[in-house]
Amino acid sequence: MKILPGIVAVIAVAATFAASSAVYTISEVEQAIITQFGKPVGEPITTAGLKLKVPFIQDVNPIDRRVLEWDGNPSDMPTKDKLYISVDLFARWKITEPLQYFLRLRDERSAQSRLDDILGSETRNAVAKHELIEIIRTTRGRTPLRDTLLTDEERAQDIGSLVPIQKGRALVEQEIFKAAAQKVRVFGIELLDIRFKRINYNESVRPKIYDRMISERRQIAERFLSEGNGEAARIRGNRVRDLNKIQSEAYRAVEEIRGAADASAAEIYALAYDASPQAAEFYEFTRTMQAYKDMISEGTTLVLSTDSDLFKFLDGMQTYDPKTDTDPPYLGVSSAATQ
């Protein structure tokens, strides 16, 4: 009788454990495959809720039913025009056939690895069939915004213009998507979308591309600099020309004013000294004295004839000694000049 309660307790524990092993739940973001001894049995469980299975011999393999992300690593690949670029892609996918997915891949890690192979291969094939401009540009027939300061010669060199394209990046992405979607469908996967995340030049060719871009910009900058220097030289030339013109006009005005003043002064002098014979003689005397001042200095020797106009005022000149003479000497002139 004492053994019976123990047996009942063991049976109850075993029944509880068996019941918990037979019950499982599926969330709204999951679907499941039931396996028995490692092999799938029955149809995939795609509805959420509380479910039952055979305890101990059946296992539940949950599979995500959400939209999943694939983000590839950047890889270098050549374009049709033999330029190596680094391409970085991303994609979105989901599991639509869980049984096929489970049989071929088992888990998400294997699926990501297979997507790396398929998407990477299709991307290489698409990039190799197109030139770089087709992968970078998107809009066909777009009119670029060109610098209005470009000359006709530079416009003829297609500086700032866009190379025409036939497809563009969007169509290249569609080509990769269509080719890859067919290949991943056999794994129970639906490829939803694929996009280029980043396209860059390879490290080996990137300096050359940048040098070419710098050279093109430098060519335009040099033209602007030369035009600026030419304009500066023109402005400086105009400034010098205008300055010389102003100075010459000012000099002419000054000379005209000075000539008019000299003429007016000469007219005044003429009227003053022609008033009487005495005034004329006085004018002759003052002008001769001024000539003496300009001509004669200390140590000057003059050789004059006796009938010279300069000599007649020197004739009869007396020496002057400031120690003994109280009055300065006077010049001997004609009676007409002294009256």
C-alpha positions as CSV (number, residue, x, y, z in Angstrom):
1,M,0.0,0.0,0.0
2,K,2.9,2.4,0.7
3,I,4.3,1.7,-2.8
4,L,1.1,2.8,-4.6
5,P,1.4,6.6,-3.8
6,G,5.0,6.6,-5.2
7,I,3.9,4.9,-8.4
8,V,1.1,7.4,-8.8
9,A,3.4,10.3,-8.3
10,V,5.9,9.0,-10.9
11,I,3.0,8.5,-13.3
12,A,1.8,12.0,-12.7
13,V,5.2,13.5,-13.3
14,A,5.6,11.5,-16.4
15,A,2.2,12.5,-17.7
16,T,3.0,16.2,-17.0
17,F,6.3,16.0,-18.8
18,A,4.7,14.2,-21.7
19,A,1.9,16.7,-21.9
20,S,4.4,19.6,-21.9
21,S,6.4,17.9,-24.6
22,A,3.3,17.4,-26.7
23,V,2.3,21.1,-26.6
24,Y,4.0,24.0,-28.4
25,T,3.2,27.5,-29.6
26,I,3.7,29.3,-32.9
27,S,4.0,33.1,-32.8
28,E,2.7,35.5,-35.5
29,V,6.2,36.0,-37.0
30,E,7.0,32.3,-37.2
31,Q,6.2,29.1,-39.1
32,A,7.3,25.6,-38.3
33,I,8.3,22.3,-39.7
34,I,7.6,19.2,-37.6
35,T,10.3,16.5,-37.9
36,Q,10.2,12.9,-36.7
37,F,13.6,11.4,-36.2
38,G,15.1,14.2,-38.3
39,K,12.6,13.9,-41.2
40,P,9.8,16.3,-41.9
41,V,6.3,15.0,-41.3
42,G,3.0,16.6,-42.2
43,E,2.5,20.0,-43.7
44,P,4.3,23.1,-42.5
45,I,2.6,24.9,-39.6
46,T,1.9,28.5,-40.8
47,T,-0.8,29.6,-38.4
48,A,-0.1,31.1,-35.0
49,G,-1.4,29.5,-31.8
50,L,-1.2,26.5,-29.5
51,K,-0.3,23.2,-31.3
52,L,0.1,19.5,-30.5
53,K,2.7,17.0,-31.5
54,V,3.8,13.5,-30.6
55,P,5.9,13.9,-27.5
56,F,9.5,12.8,-27.4
57,I,9.8,11.6,-31.0
58,Q,8.8,14.8,-32.8
59,D,10.6,18.1,-32.8
60,V,9.5,21.6,-33.8
61,N,11.8,23.6,-36.2
62,P,10.7,27.3,-36.2
63,I,11.3,29.3,-39.4
64,D,11.0,33.1,-39.6
65,R,8.2,34.4,-41.8
66,R,9.2,38.1,-41.7
67,V,11.0,40.1,-44.4
68,L,14.7,39.4,-43.8
69,E,17.7,41.5,-44.7
70,W,20.7,40.6,-46.7
71,D,23.6,43.0,-46.7
72,G,26.6,41.9,-48.8
73,N,30.2,42.9,-48.3
74,P,31.8,45.4,-50.7
75,S,33.6,43.6,-53.5
76,D,35.8,44.7,-56.4
77,M,34.7,43.9,-59.9
78,P,35.5,45.2,-63.5
79,T,33.0,47.0,-65.7
80,K,32.7,46.7,-69.5
81,D,35.1,49.6,-70.0
82,K,37.7,47.9,-67.8
83,L,37.4,50.1,-64.7
84,Y,37.5,48.3,-61.4
85,I,34.9,49.5,-58.9
86,S,33.9,48.5,-55.4
87,V,30.2,47.5,-55.3
88,D,28.1,47.2,-52.1
89,L,24.6,45.8,-52.3
90,F,21.7,45.0,-50.1
91,A,18.5,43.0,-50.6
92,R,15.3,42.0,-48.9
93,W,13.9,38.4,-48.9
94,K,11.5,36.1,-47.2
95,I,10.8,32.4,-46.8
96,T,7.6,31.5,-48.8
97,E,8.0,27.7,-49.0
98,P,9.2,26.6,-45.5
99,L,9.4,22.9,-46.3
100,Q,11.6,23.4,-49.4
101,Y,13.7,25.9,-47.4
102,F,14.1,23.4,-44.6
103,L,15.1,20.6,-46.9
104,R,17.6,22.6,-48.9
105,L,19.0,25.1,-46.3
106,R,17.9,24.2,-42.8
107,D,18.7,27.6,-41.2
108,E,19.1,31.3,-41.9
109,R,22.9,31.1,-41.8
110,S,23.0,28.7,-44.7
111,A,20.5,30.9,-46.6
112,Q,22.6,34.0,-46.1
113,S,25.7,32.2,-47.4
114,R,23.8,31.0,-50.5
115,L,22.5,34.5,-51.1
116,D,26.1,35.8,-50.9
117,D,27.0,33.4,-53.7
118,I,24.0,34.0,-56.0
119,L,23.7,37.7,-55.6
120,G,27.5,38.3,-55.8
121,S,27.7,36.2,-59.0
122,E,24.8,37.9,-60.7
123,T,26.1,41.3,-59.7
124,R,29.5,40.5,-61.3
125,N,27.8,39.4,-64.5
126,A,25.7,42.5,-64.7
127,V,28.5,44.9,-63.9
128,A,30.8,43.2,-66.5
129,K,28.2,43.7,-69.2
130,H,27.7,47.5,-68.6
131,E,30.0,50.5,-68.7
132,L,30.5,52.4,-65.5
133,I,28.3,55.3,-66.5
134,E,25.4,52.9,-66.9
135,I,25.8,51.7,-63.3
136,I,26.2,55.2,-61.8
137,R,23.6,57.2,-63.7
138,T,19.8,56.6,-63.4
139,T,17.9,59.1,-65.5
140,R,18.2,59.0,-69.3
141,G,18.1,62.1,-71.4
142,R,18.6,64.4,-68.4
143,T,19.8,67.9,-69.3
144,P,22.7,68.9,-67.1
145,L,23.0,72.3,-65.4
146,R,26.0,73.8,-67.1
147,D,28.0,76.8,-66.0
148,T,26.9,79.9,-67.8
149,L,30.4,81.2,-67.8
150,L,31.7,78.4,-70.0
151,T,33.1,79.6,-73.4
152,D,32.1,78.2,-76.7
153,E,35.4,76.4,-77.0
154,E,34.9,74.7,-73.6
155,R,31.3,73.8,-74.5
156,A,32.7,72.3,-77.7
157,Q,34.9,70.1,-75.5
158,D,31.8,68.9,-73.6
159,I,33.0,70.3,-70.3
160,G,30.2,69.9,-67.8
161,S,28.0,67.8,-70.2
162,L,26.6,64.3,-69.5
163,V,27.5,61.2,-71.3
164,P,24.3,59.6,-72.8
165,I,23.2,56.3,-71.3
166,Q,21.1,53.5,-72.6
167,K,19.8,51.8,-69.4
168,G,20.9,53.3,-66.1
169,R,21.3,52.0,-62.6
170,A,17.7,51.1,-62.0
171,L,17.5,48.8,-65.0
172,V,20.8,47.1,-64.1
173,E,19.4,46.5,-60.6
174,Q,16.3,44.9,-62.3
175,E,18.5,42.6,-64.4
176,I,20.3,41.4,-61.2
177,F,17.0,41.0,-59.4
178,K,15.4,38.9,-62.2
179,A,18.4,36.6,-62.6
180,A,18.9,36.1,-58.9
181,A,15.2,35.7,-58.1
182,Q,14.9,32.6,-60.3
183,K,17.9,31.0,-58.7
184,V,16.8,31.5,-55.1
185,R,13.2,30.3,-55.7
186,V,14.4,26.7,-55.7
187,F,15.3,27.2,-52.0
188,G,11.8,28.3,-51.0
189,I,13.0,31.9,-50.9
190,E,11.3,34.9,-52.5
191,L,13.6,37.8,-53.4
192,L,11.7,41.0,-52.8
193,D,14.2,43.7,-53.8
194,I,17.8,44.5,-54.4
195,R,19.6,47.8,-54.5
196,F,23.1,49.2,-54.9
197,K,24.0,50.7,-51.6
198,R,27.4,52.2,-52.6
199,I,29.5,52.2,-55.7
200,N,33.0,53.5,-55.5
201,Y,36.2,53.4,-57.5
202,N,38.8,50.8,-56.7
203,E,41.6,52.0,-54.5
204,S,44.1,51.5,-57.3
205,V,42.3,53.7,-59.8
206,R,40.7,56.2,-57.4
207,P,43.7,58.6,-57.4
208,K,43.7,58.7,-61.3
209,I,40.0,59.5,-61.4
210,Y,40.4,62.2,-58.8
211,D,43.4,63.6,-60.6
212,R,41.3,63.8,-63.8
213,M,38.5,65.6,-62.0
214,I,41.0,68.0,-60.4
215,S,42.6,68.7,-63.8
216,E,39.2,69.5,-65.4
217,R,38.3,71.8,-62.6
218,R,41.8,73.4,-62.6
219,Q,41.4,74.0,-66.4
220,I,38.3,76.0,-65.8
221,A,39.8,77.8,-62.8
222,E,42.9,78.8,-64.9
223,R,40.6,80.3,-67.5
224,F,38.8,82.3,-64.8
225,L,42.1,83.4,-63.4
226,S,43.4,84.5,-66.8
227,E,40.2,86.3,-67.5
228,G,40.4,88.0,-64.1
229,N,44.0,89.0,-64.7
230,G,43.1,90.4,-68.1
231,E,40.3,92.3,-66.7
232,A,42.5,93.7,-63.9
233,A,45.1,94.7,-66.5
234,R,42.4,96.5,-68.5
235,I,41.2,98.3,-65.4
236,R,44.7,99.3,-64.5
237,G,45.4,100.5,-68.1
238,N,42.2,102.5,-68.1
239,R,43.2,104.0,-64.7
240,V,46.6,105.1,-66.0
241,R,45.0,106.5,-69.2
242,D,42.4,108.4,-67.2
243,L,45.0,109.7,-64.8
244,N,47.3,110.9,-67.6
245,K,44.3,112.5,-69.3
246,I,43.3,114.3,-66.1
247,Q,46.9,115.4,-65.4
248,S,47.3,116.6,-69.0
249,E,44.0,118.5,-68.9
250,A,45.0,120.0,-65.5
251,Y,48.4,121.0,-66.9
252,R,46.8,122.6,-69.9
253,A,44.4,124.5,-67.7
254,V,47.2,125.6,-65.4
255,E,49.3,126.8,-68.4
256,E,46.3,128.6,-69.9
257,I,45.7,130.3,-66.6
258,R,49.4,131.1,-66.2
259,G,49.6,132.4,-69.7
260,A,46.5,134.6,-69.3
261,A,48.0,135.9,-66.0
262,D,51.3,136.6,-67.6
263,A,49.6,138.4,-70.5
264,S,47.5,140.4,-68.0
265,A,50.6,141.2,-66.0
266,A,52.5,142.2,-69.1
267,E,49.6,144.4,-70.2
268,I,49.6,146.0,-66.7
269,Y,53.3,146.5,-66.8
270,A,53.1,148.0,-70.3
271,L,50.4,150.4,-69.3
272,A,52.3,151.4,-66.3
273,Y,55.7,151.9,-67.9
274,D,54.4,153.6,-71.0
275,A,52.6,156.2,-69.0
276,S,55.6,158.7,-69.5
277,P,59.2,158.7,-70.8
278,Q,60.4,158.7,-67.2
279,A,58.5,155.6,-66.4
280,A,60.0,153.9,-69.4
281,E,63.5,154.8,-68.3
282,F,62.7,153.6,-64.8
283,Y,61.5,150.3,-66.2
284,E,64.7,150.0,-68.2
285,F,66.7,150.7,-65.1
286,T,64.9,148.1,-62.9
287,R,65.1,145.4,-65.5
288,T,68.8,146.1,-65.9
289,M,69.3,145.9,-62.2
290,Q,67.5,142.6,-62.1
291,A,69.8,141.4,-64.9
292,Y,72.9,142.5,-62.9
293,K,71.6,140.5,-59.9
294,D,71.2,137.4,-62.1
295,M,74.5,137.8,-64.0
296,I,77.0,139.2,-61.5
297,S,78.1,137.3,-58.4
298,E,81.3,137.3,-56.3
299,G,84.4,136.8,-58.6
300,T,82.4,137.5,-61.8
301,T,84.4,139.2,-64.6
302,L,82.4,141.0,-67.3
303,V,83.9,142.1,-70.6
304,L,81.6,144.8,-72.0
305,S,81.9,147.4,-74.7
306,T,81.5,151.1,-73.8
307,D,78.3,151.4,-75.9
308,S,76.7,148.4,-74.3
309,D,73.3,148.9,-72.6
310,L,74.6,147.0,-69.6
311,F,77.7,149.2,-69.3
312,K,76.0,152.5,-69.2
313,F,74.7,152.0,-65.6
314,L,78.0,150.5,-64.4
315,D,79.8,153.6,-65.7
316,G,80.4,156.0,-62.8
317,M,79.5,153.5,-60.1
318,Q,81.2,154.3,-56.8
319,T,82.5,151.8,-54.3
320,Y,80.8,151.8,-50.9
321,D,82.6,151.3,-47.6
322,P,80.1,150.8,-44.8
323,K,82.7,151.9,-42.2
324,T,83.3,155.3,-43.6
325,D,80.5,156.1,-45.9
326,T,77.2,157.1,-44.4
327,D,75.2,157.1,-47.7
328,P,75.3,154.2,-50.2
329,P,76.6,155.1,-53.7
330,Y,74.3,155.8,-56.5
331,L,74.6,155.0,-60.1
332,G,75.5,157.6,-62.5
333,V,72.8,157.9,-65.0
334,S,71.7,160.4,-67.6
335,S,70.0,163.6,-66.5
336,A,66.8,162.3,-68.0
337,A,66.8,159.2,-65.8
338,T,67.6,161.2,-62.6
339,Q,64.9,163.8,-63.1
